[in-house]
């Protein structure tokens, strides 16, 4: 539809999604992006038609509509004007949503040790209603103890200074606060059996980590399951997978794939469905809660019998 007719199909002020109390920046950005996408589609415009309006590439518009990057006020207001949104109440509602989307987040304090791909993950974790993770080599970051996290960080970044290591560990532990907050996401952690046998940080660190997992597994919104070699050989991937689900605004689910130098975010519906199915298959072959708890206790006992420390 031509921009020469900006009022055709215009949304009413009540159609603007209002920011919720305590809305996290990433969640607000996803809601705002979804709203901008709806406006564009209602006017029959393709992404390539909207990109020149804010002097941007097609990929930037696409990222904005998915809520992947904090939007600039000028870009949002230019798009609203181009889409024919003139109602003062509508514009003010969008300004309120924009303010939430660009507000400082708690993890900004750690920007010196937070690459962009990780910052996005942390923001998504904060707004997720469900997190499902399959880990191959180490305990998921959301369930790591400080000692275990330190060993993982030192192994992956051997040239970091002591200050940088402490900052990265502090960030990892701070991320876990969301599991203790009201409205915390449902967390499902599928752990490859090899994680129990890999003495990250040495026996004392492992014993402490396994004890922590036993305590965490007692909580109502955390499910931990061990995936044995013998039952998963035909389906288990060689790299970790994290699935995140969201309540409202933008994509309702996505997949996070981390590697040694960065991460990939998968939002294509068919690809997300494929990974979701794989996680369901892994859940199906994973040990029961009872057996998982027994395996964790046995592994902890084995490490407790060797109290020397290895860093």
C-alpha positions in Angstrom: 0.0 0.0 0.0 1.3 3.4 -0.9 2.6 5.8 1.8 0.5 8.4 0.0 -2.5 7.1 2.0 -1.1 6.9 5.5 -4.4 6.8 7.3 -5.7 3.7 5.5 -5.6 0.8 8.0 -4.3 3.0 10.8 -4.2 1.5 14.2 -6.1 3.0 17.1 -4.4 4.3 20.2 -5.6 1.3 22.2 -3.8 -1.1 19.8 -0.4 0.2 21.0 1.2 -2.3 23.3 1.7 -0.6 26.7 4.9 -1.3 28.7 4.4 -3.5 31.7 5.6 -2.5 35.1 9.2 -3.6 35.5 9.4 -4.5 31.8 13.0 -5.5 30.9 14.7 -3.7 28.0 14.9 -6.7 25.7 11.3 -7.6 26.3 10.2 -4.0 25.6 12.3 -4.0 22.5 10.7 -7.2 21.2 7.2 -5.7 21.8 8.1 -2.5 20.1 9.7 -4.3 17.1 6.6 -6.5 16.7 4.4 -3.4 16.7 6.5 -1.7 14.1 6.4 -4.8 11.9 2.6 -4.9 12.2 2.4 -1.3 11.2 4.6 -1.9 8.1 2.6 -4.9 7.0 -0.7 -3.2 7.5 0.5 -0.6 5.0 1.5 -3.3 2.5 5.2 -2.4 2.7 8.2 -4.7 2.4 11.3 -4.3 4.6 13.2 -3.0 1.6 10.6 -0.2 1.3 11.0 0.9 4.9 14.8 0.7 5.1 15.5 4.0 3.2 13.2 5.9 5.6 15.8 5.6 8.4 18.8 5.5 6.1 19.5 1.9 7.0 20.0 -1.5 5.5 17.3 -4.2 5.2 19.1 -6.2 7.9 18.9 -3.3 10.3 15.1 -3.0 9.9 14.8 -6.7 10.3 16.8 -6.7 13.5 14.8 -3.8 14.8 11.5 -5.6 14.1 12.8 -8.7 15.9 13.9 -6.6 18.9 17.5 -7.7 18.5 19.1 -4.2 18.9 18.1 -1.3 21.1 16.2 1.0 18.7 17.2 4.7 18.2 14.4 7.2 19.0 15.0 9.1 15.7 14.6 5.9 13.7 11.4 4.8 15.5 9.8 8.3 15.2 10.7 8.5 11.5 9.1 5.2 10.9 5.9 6.2 12.8 5.7 9.3 10.6 6.2 7.3 7.4 3.6 4.8 8.5 1.1 7.7 9.1 0.9 7.4 12.9 -0.2 10.9 13.9 -2.4 10.4 16.9 -0.7 12.0 20.0 -1.7 9.2 22.3 -0.3 6.6 20.0 3.0 8.4 19.6 3.3 8.9 23.4 2.6 5.3 24.0 5.4 4.4 21.6 7.7 6.8 23.3 7.0 5.1 26.7 7.7 1.7 25.1 10.9 3.1 23.5 12.0 4.4 26.9 11.7 1.0 28.4 13.5 -0.6 25.4 16.5 1.7 25.7 16.7 1.8 29.5 20.0 0.7 31.2 20.0 -3.0 32.1 21.8 -4.4 35.1 24.3 -6.2 32.9 25.5 -2.9 31.4 27.7 -2.7 34.5 29.7 -5.6 33.0 30.0 -4.2 29.5 33.8 -4.5 29.6 33.5 -8.3 29.7 30.3 -8.8 27.8 30.5 -9.2 24.0 27.4 -8.3 22.0 26.2 -11.8 21.4 26.4 -12.6 25.1 24.7 -9.4 26.1 21.8 -10.3 23.9 21.5 -13.8 25.5 21.5 -12.3 29.0 18.7 -9.9 28.0 16.7 -12.7 26.5 17.2 -14.9 29.6 15.8 -12.0 31.7 12.6 -11.9 29.6 12.1 -15.7 29.0 9.3 -17.7 30.5 11.0 -21.0 29.7 14.6 -22.0 29.1 15.6 -25.5 27.9 19.3 -26.3 27.6 21.3 -29.3 26.5 25.0 -29.2 27.5 27.7 -31.4 26.3 30.9 -30.4 28.2 30.1 -28.3 31.2 27.2 -27.4 33.6 25.0 -24.7 32.2 26.1 -21.2 33.2 22.8 -20.6 35.0 23.6 -23.5 37.4 27.4 -23.0 37.9 29.0 -22.4 41.3 31.6 -19.6 41.6 34.5 -22.1 41.8 33.3 -24.1 38.8 32.6 -20.9 36.8 36.1 -19.7 37.5 37.6 -23.0 36.3 35.5 -22.8 33.1 36.5 -19.1 32.4 40.2 -19.8 33.1 40.1 -22.7 30.7 38.4 -20.8 27.9 40.3 -17.5 28.4 43.8 -18.5 29.6 45.3 -15.1 28.8 42.8 -13.0 30.8 44.0 -11.0 33.8 42.9 -11.9 37.3 40.6 -8.9 37.3 38.9 -9.9 34.0 38.4 -13.5 35.3 36.8 -12.2 38.5 34.5 -9.9 36.4 33.4 -12.7 34.1 32.7 -15.0 37.0 30.7 -12.3 38.8 28.6 -11.7 35.7 27.9 -15.4 35.4 26.8 -15.6 39.0 24.7 -12.4 38.7 22.8 -14.0 35.8 21.5 -16.6 38.1 19.5 -14.1 40.1 16.7 -14.5 37.6 16.1 -18.0 38.9 15.3 -16.7 42.3 13.1 -13.8 41.3 9.3 -13.7 41.2 8.1 -15.0 37.8 11.3 -16.9 37.2 11.5 -18.9 34.0 11.0 -22.7 34.0 14.5 -24.1 33.5 15.1 -27.6 32.0 18.8 -28.6 32.0 19.8 -31.8 30.1 23.3 -32.7 31.0 25.4 -35.1 29.0 26.8 -37.9 31.2 30.3 -36.8 30.5 29.8 -33.7 32.5 29.7 -35.8 35.7 33.0 -37.4 34.8 34.9 -34.3 33.7 36.8 -32.9 36.8 36.5 -29.2 36.0 38.5 -27.3 38.6 39.4 -30.5 40.5 37.6 -32.8 42.9 36.7 -30.2 45.5 35.2 -27.9 43.0 33.3 -30.7 41.3 31.9 -32.0 44.6 30.6 -28.5 45.5 29.1 -28.1 42.0 27.3 -31.5 42.1 26.0 -30.7 45.6 24.6 -27.4 44.2 22.9 -29.3 41.4 21.3 -31.6 43.9 19.9 -28.6 45.8 18.8 -26.8 42.6 16.9 -29.9 41.4 14.7 -29.7 44.5 13.2 -26.4 43.3 9.9 -26.5 41.6 10.8 -24.6 38.5 14.1 -26.3 37.8 14.3 -29.8 36.2 17.8 -31.4 35.8 18.2 -34.7 33.9 21.3 -36.7 33.0 21.5 -38.0 29.4 23.5 -41.2 29.2 25.9 -42.1 26.4 24.2 -45.4 25.7 20.8 -43.9 25.2 21.7 -40.8 23.3 24.4 -41.9 20.9 22.1 -41.7 17.8 20.6 -38.3 18.5 22.8 -36.2 20.8 24.4 -33.2 19.1 28.1 -32.4 19.6 27.5 -28.8 20.6 25.2 -27.3 23.3 21.7 -26.0 22.5 19.6 -23.5 24.4 15.9 -22.9 23.7 14.2 -19.8 25.0 10.4 -19.2 25.0 8.8 -15.8 25.6 5.3 -14.7 26.7 4.6 -11.8 24.4 6.0 -9.5 21.7 8.3 -10.4 18.8 9.3 -14.0 18.2 7.8 -16.3 20.8 10.8 -18.7 20.8 14.3 -18.9 19.5 17.4 -21.1 19.7 20.9 -20.0 21.0 23.9 -21.9 19.7 27.2 -21.1 21.3 30.7 -21.9 19.9 34.3 -21.1 20.8 34.3 -17.6 19.3 30.7 -16.4 19.5 27.1 -17.5 19.1 24.3 -17.9 16.6 20.7 -17.1 17.1 18.1 -19.1 15.2 14.7 -17.6 14.7 13.5 -19.2 11.5 10.3 -21.2 12.5 11.2 -24.5 10.8 14.8 -24.4 12.2 13.5 -23.6 15.7 11.0 -26.4 15.5 13.7 -28.9 14.4 15.9 -28.0 17.5 12.9 -28.0 19.8 12.1 -31.5 18.5 15.7 -32.6 19.2 15.5 -31.3 22.7 12.2 -33.2 23.2 13.9 -36.4 22.0 16.8 -35.9 24.4 14.3 -35.3 27.2 12.6 -38.6 26.2 15.8 -40.6 26.6 17.1 -38.8 29.6 17.1 -40.5 33.0 14.2 -39.9 35.4 14.5 -37.4 38.2 15.1 -40.3 40.7 17.9 -41.8 38.7 19.4 -38.4 37.9 19.6 -37.5 41.6 21.2 -40.9 42.3 23.8 -40.3 39.6 24.6 -36.8 40.9 25.0 -38.2 44.5 27.3 -41.0 43.3 29.4 -38.6 41.3 29.6 -36.2 44.2 30.7 -39.0 46.6 33.4 -40.0 44.2 34.9 -36.5 44.0 34.5 -36.1 47.8 36.8 -39.1 48.3 39.6 -37.1 46.6 39.8 -33.8 48.5 42.9 -32.3 46.9 42.4 -29.1 44.8 43.4 -28.7 41.2 43.0 -25.3 39.6 
